[in-house]
Amino acid sequence: MEIFYCLGWFVASCILMSFIEHQVHARLMHKASIPAFKKTYMAHALDHHKHYSEKFYDEPVPPGEDKEIQLTVRKAPIKALPFAIVISLVSWVGGLMFILVVTMHHWIWNKIHLEMHKPEARGFSRWPIYKMLAQYHWLHHRHPNKNFNVVFPFADFILGTNIKATPREMEEMRVLGIA
């Protein structure tokens, strides 16, 4: 029974993280309306999207030079803390699970987002789940107001911001090797 309790909190944490990822991406990284996040908006919506809408990926970069598309994994537990404290009022296991999921999210995000834009043919790049996420993210770069999720594409479906590829887009993704 204990394993199902932990598994339930893990799933709930992944769902919550999907909504957080969606809202941060949609409201802070794609809108210039919040002055405190203007730098984030400019780096993402203007620089990142301009560069990667012209071409989805480019050459790998030496280690350490890929910071513009990285999240800080060591700061993930701190970012998770406000939510974890509230969740802990219901369950300390849930609070710890949320911190674990946020940390895991940041680590996975760094690996897959880097591979999407700076491919190095890492082992996971042949996995079907990675291909699906790469296609999903490619569509985000084509349709910047859609497919905000990168790691947990759940909130996009619930909030109606997901988009499916047209046959022409599927062909473009096949040419790129992500379909």
Secondary structure, DSSP 8 states (H G I E B T S, - for coil): -HHHHHHHHHHHHHHHHHHHHHHIIIIISS----GGGHHHHIIIIIIIHHHHHH-S------TTS-GGG---GGGHHHHHHHHHHHHHTT-HHHHHHHHHHHHHHHHHHHHHHHHHHS----GGGGSHHHHHHHHHHHHHHHSTTS---SS-TTHHHHHT------HHHHHHHHHHT--
